[in-house]
Structures are given as structure tokens and as C-alpha cells.
Amino acid sequence: MTDYLFRADNESDMDDALLAAGVAQEVADLDGEIFVVATEGITLDRIGPIPAQVDEDGVIVRPGDNRYHVNLRATVQLTAAQVAELPVFTPTPTVPYRVFI
């Protein structure tokens, strides 16, 4: 099992990357609306933009990030080509906003 942290400029760019890497697929609901969902062996935690953290006085303690964030947990082995398609960001945060437990 491997966890990855991804960041893209927006949700559409993220979905494009997830689809290109083959870790997500498009499905339609009964009304024909299209959704991007994880493939077998993949769990996606869609975080989206990260809000700023402020203290009780309203002072920003940790700035936010308006880009689109996703955590991915793979219980299958991703290939190097799949990982290359994904917007992995470095350096990995020392204190991630949210993690799998």
C-alpha cells in the first residue's frame, strides 16, 4: 500500500491527470451526469483547495493554498509511467493537511 499527495491548478486538471494515469475512470449516473471515480485498488481523498488556518484573533497561522489537492492510496502497484502522469508535488509537506489513517 502506497500513499501519494497530488496538487493541480484546478479540479479539471486533476481529473485529467487521474484519468491519464488510469487510476480513475468516468462513470455516468442515471441522469447522464459524468463523474470521475477511482479504479479498483485506488482510494481517492478529494481535498480541494486548502483554507488558511487562523488563530482565535484571526491572524493567519498557516497560509492556505487555492490549488486542488487529492490524496491517493494505492493497494495495487502503480507503474512509473502512471506516477509520471500524476501531479505529485515535492517536497512532500512535513505536516500534510490531511492523511489516510
N, C-alpha and C positions, 0 to 999 in steps of 0.2 A: 504494500500500500504506500502510495506516494502522494503528498500534498503539494500543490502549486498555487502561487499567488499571481494573478494577472491584472493588468491595468491597460485600458484603451481610452481613447479620447471620448468615446460615447458608446452607448449600448449597441448601436448598429454595427460599429466597427468590431466590438467584442463578439457579437453573434457571427459576423462574417469569419472571424478568426477561429471560433469554436467549430463552425461548420467545415471550414477548410481543413482543419486538423482531424476531422472525423470523430470528435468527442461529443458532438451534438448533432441533432437532426431536426428537420422541420416536420411538424405534425399539424393537422388541421382538426379543429373541433367540429361539432355538428353544424355550426353556422358557417363553416368555411374559413374561420379566422385561423391564421397560421401562428404557431408558437415554436420557439426553439427550445428543445429539451435535451437532456443528457442521454447519451447512448448507454448500453449495458456496460457495467463496470465503472461508470463515471458518476460522481455526485457533484453537482454544482451548487455553490452558495453564492447567489447574486447579491452583492452588497450595494452596488451602485456608487454614487458619489458619497464621500466620507465627510460628515459635518465637522466643523471646528469644535473642539472641546473648550468650554469656558468655565471659569470658576464661579463662585456664588456672587461675585461682584461684576460679572460679565466680561472679565478680562480673558482674552484668548490665551489658553494654556498650551494648546496644540493646534496648529492651523489645520484646516480642512483640505480636501482635495476633490475638486469638482469632476475629475475624470471618473470613468466607470470601472468598478472593481469587481472581480469574481475570484472566489477560491474554488479550486477543483481538487477533489480527492479521487485518485485512480486506484482501483483494486485490480486493474489489468495493467500490463506493461505498455507504456507509450513508447513509440519509436522516436528516434532522433528527428526524423522528418516531421512527425506530429508536433513535437515540442518546438521545433523551429517555426511552425506556423502560428504559435501562440504568443501573445504579448506578455511574456514573463518579464517582470521588472527587477532590476538589480540596482543597488544592493537590496537584498531582502530586508524588510523592516525588522529592527530589533524588537519592537513591540507592535506586532500586527494589530490592526483594528479589530479583526475577528478571526478566530481559528476553529478548526474542527476539534471536537473533544471526543 
